Amino acid sequence: MTKSLEEVQKELAQTAAMPGNTVTERTTPISKAKQPLSAEEYYEITKRFSYWGVQMAGDYSVYYNGHMSQYMHTQMVMPDGPVAELERAIDPRLKDLTFKKKDGTATDKLGDFLVGPARKQAMMMAHKGKVVLETYPGMNPNDVHTWMSTGKTLPGLIFTQIVAEGKVKLDDMTSKYVPALQGSLWDDIPVWATATMCPGLDIEETMISIIAPGSWINNFHHTFLGEYDLPYIEQLRTVKRHPSGEKPGDPKSYRYSSANPLVLQFICEAVEKKPFGTLLQERIWEKAGFRNPMLLHLAPDGMGVGYGMMSTTAEDMLRYAMLYTPSYDKVASEKIITEEMDRIYRSTARVQTYEGSTEEGYNLDWFGHSPKSQGVMWDCVFEDGAMFKHGNMGQGIYVDPKRDFCAMGFGTADNNAGIDYAPGFMRAAAMLLAG
């Protein structure tokens, strides 16, 4: 049965008060998370697993995000072929890197930032196909970690592929490709608006709404653990127009939401007649030299939660990022991100939808300056072509084809604990290395 607002509020208060849902000396510094749990700790943490336990980024959340396959049904998306070994050319300058924040002052050095309150667990960077920075402040190299919303780039990639293949037209209405959404507001939302998060719906996901009991997006996220009893597709049929009355693509209508990539996933599955995990394997994971399987975590009905619930090692995430750069041939035998796909990523979004949006403000904090637009499932596209995608609790992926650079990061930090400067460090590193 669906929980009432009062029940959810009571649950949230009780969960917040539980041991493990705050940050203590148990995982401070974050390097303590590298140590194995005792049997007592393991059973204690497992007993308390919940949606809130993951989202609150406390001591227990560190373990959950590194071991999600213990708590959700999981599909192994298998690699195929030889492992692409990455050459190391570590650049010692990067640990001393700083950049200007939006107020004009300088950040701490990257090396200090990585072991500070941002609770970063891994960061890797590559330039011209070689690893130039590799650090694991809070996990071991062979450990896996959830991607959270950086994973939205995966349904974005597959969707962009099928658009480039002529199987989906961006100006068609979204429900044309997902019959289960016909007869709902998705009948009047162009595919391009869904793909760039400006459908004009009241589904926005902010750092406040994601934890607000009873909000549409909060209920939506409880579904992946079976803690909300209305299936995703039925929830998508209940969406309402945004109170502002805005229409898809109106100025300032970019409103970030995990509902949009899920709809793209449904489009991909309907067009290709295959589940998302199979599409991931056939179109990405078996076409490059990944070392390990991707762990795709499943909702109770078996649906792969493609908007963020997947886990890999840091190095395999870097291999994925490298696919977007001229050095793709260091990890794959074929070019997966074609020129037409690259054009679609960058040209689908309308600049006016992004300007003045909540997301633009986040990017201003992260980078110290704002990019010009969003992309297809990328938070921002810079004038020089670089793209970035952020994930809940401090995940990040940055690709810069012009400078042949890419970077990734994992972490477990409360989104309200302070600004995550990792994105800005990634961009500053690209500029430094490119001279």
Salt bridges, closest charged atoms under 4 A:
GLU11 OE1 - LYS3 NZ 3.04
GLU41 OE2 - ARG26 NH2 3.83
GLU44 OE1 - ARG26 NH2 3.44
GLU85 OE1 - ARG291 NH2 2.77
GLU87 OE2 - LYS130 NZ 3.56
ASP91 OD2 - ARG93 NH2 2.74
ASP96 OD1 - LYS109 NZ 3.81
GLU134 OE2 - ARG88 NH2 2.86
GLU165 OE1 - LYS167 NZ 3.18
GLU165 OE2 - ARG283 NH1 2.98
ASP172 OD2 - LYS176 NZ 2.99
ASP188 OD2 - ARG241 NH2 3.74
GLU204 OE1 - ARG255 NH1 3.04
GLU205 OE2 - HIS221 NE2 3.27
GLU227 OE1 - HIS222 NE2 3.84
GLU246 OE2 - ARG255 NE 2.73
GLU272 OE2 - LYS167 NZ 3.01
GLU272 OE1 - ARG283 NH2 2.99
GLU282 OE1 - LYS274 NZ 2.69
GLU315 OE1 - ARG88 NH2 2.66
GLU315 OE2 - ARG291 NE 3.79
GLU315 OE2 - ARG319 NH2 2.56
ASP316 OD1 - ARG319 NH1 2.75
ASP329 OD1 - LYS330 NZ 3.84
GLU334 OE1 - LYS287 NZ 3.44
GLU340 OE2 - ARG343 NH2 2.76
ASP342 OD1 - ARG346 NE 2.94
ASP365 OD1 - LYS102 NZ 2.60
ASP379 OD1 - LYS389 NZ 3.04
ASP384 OD2 - ARG403 NH1 2.80
ASP384 OD2 - ARG427 NH2 2.89
ASP400 OD2 - ARG403 NH1 2.80
ASP420 OD2 - LYS120 NZ 3.04
ASP420 OD2 - HIS390 NE2 2.92
